[in-house]
Amino acid sequence: MTWHVFIKELKDSIRDRKTIFLSVLLPILFNVGLLFFLENVMMNEKVEQVTVAVDSNTDPVVISWLQELKELEVELVEDPVKVVKDGDALVAFIADADFITKLEKNEIPSISVFADPTSTKGGTTQDLISNVLTIKKQEYIAQRLADNNIDPLTIEPFQINIESISEGDDMSLYMISIFAQLIIVLAVLMGGLPAANDLFAGEKERKTMEALLMTPVNRFHIIVGKWMTISALSMLSGIFSCITFIIGVNLFTERLADALQLDKNIGFFTVSLLVGIIFFALLISSIQMIISLLANNLKEAQNYISPITTLAMVPYFVLIGVSVTELNSTHFMIPFLNIYALIKQLIYGIYDVTSILLVVGSSVVFIIITFVIAYAMFMKSKWVLGKS
């Protein structure tokens, strides 16, 4: 009987064009568009020039230092700070007019670099200019030491090397990890949402729930059938999102595909991800049932689900700054957090059976808890029929 309820509700949901768009077409379009954005915009190595307003009285030698940087477009002006405040440049550069003369006399000339602290490009350009000036400064120090017959090693007691423990394109892999978590989890969250709202709050609003309960079908079979319908649509959306993501990375990108290297472990990667999607879909569907049962109509259900969706994004931001080597058992046992952690681990090529089992085990526990709550609510007319 449960199967008949499931098939009936699934057919009704699929007949709704909105469900097909949200569960199937939207994840495909979103993923393909996002991958093109990552490859052609975020990972584009084309140099974008930034305008730097330089005091026209600046020493020509100092100006030549800035012109060595292909990222900078030097513009000589009378008042560099005013130009930046007017929005015609991102960075203002002011140096002593007799900069080189002071250096030759062993005096200490000054350089000031101004930028808006709220501007990312401005801050980046400041750092770029600072790095160049530091290099020039070290060159002058080395020259002065040589002129005084002093070994430069005298003032350099040790050397510092900052290196990455990862191999390959770290930035590409990082970008894939943060966006893969987002698009796959959102696809599962949104895939079954229209059906969840309609199968409980919608039926209460249309007064069709009473007729359904008057049938000889046991309430347990009814709620399980509805739960399976919502879960199936969530799984469908998540799986389509996963498939389009994998295909899109390999067909439409170069740097992202090289960083991901799915061809080496495509089987384990896909199976593990699908396991995570399936159990996450079952859990989120139970929660959506509870929310829909609390609401008396569709509008109220939509109002309830908005803050829940926002809360579901909190683990995403928690894990953004956590490296894959920092993940521990706790991350894979907390609901919602565990699916983000699993996706991140898989993207970085770490295939740990223990992590997958922890995700499945913890998800099963919370699925049982949330479904029992939903079933208890469904057994009471107060929740299943609403204010009517």
Buried (B, 14 or more C-beta within 10 A) or exposed (E): EBEEBBEEBBEBBBEBEEBBEBBBEBBBEBBBEBBEEBBEEEBEEEEEEBBBBBBEEBBEEBBEBBBEBEEBBBBEBEBBBEBBEEEEBBBBBBBBBBBBEBBEEEEEBEBEBBBBEEBEEBBBBBEBBEEBBEEBEEEEEBEEBEEEEEEEEEEEEEEEEEEEEEEEBEEBBBBBBBBBBBBBBBBBBBBBBBBBBBBBBBBBBEEEBBEBBEEEBEEEBBBBBBBBBBBBBBBBBBBBBBBBBBBBBBEBBEBBBEBBEBEEBEEBBBEBBBBBBBBBBBBBBBBBBBBBBBBBBBEBBBEBBEEBEEEBBEBBEBBEEBEBEEBEEEBBBBBBBBBBBBBBBBBBBEBBEEBBEBBBEBBEEBBEEBBEBBBEBBEEEEBBBBEE
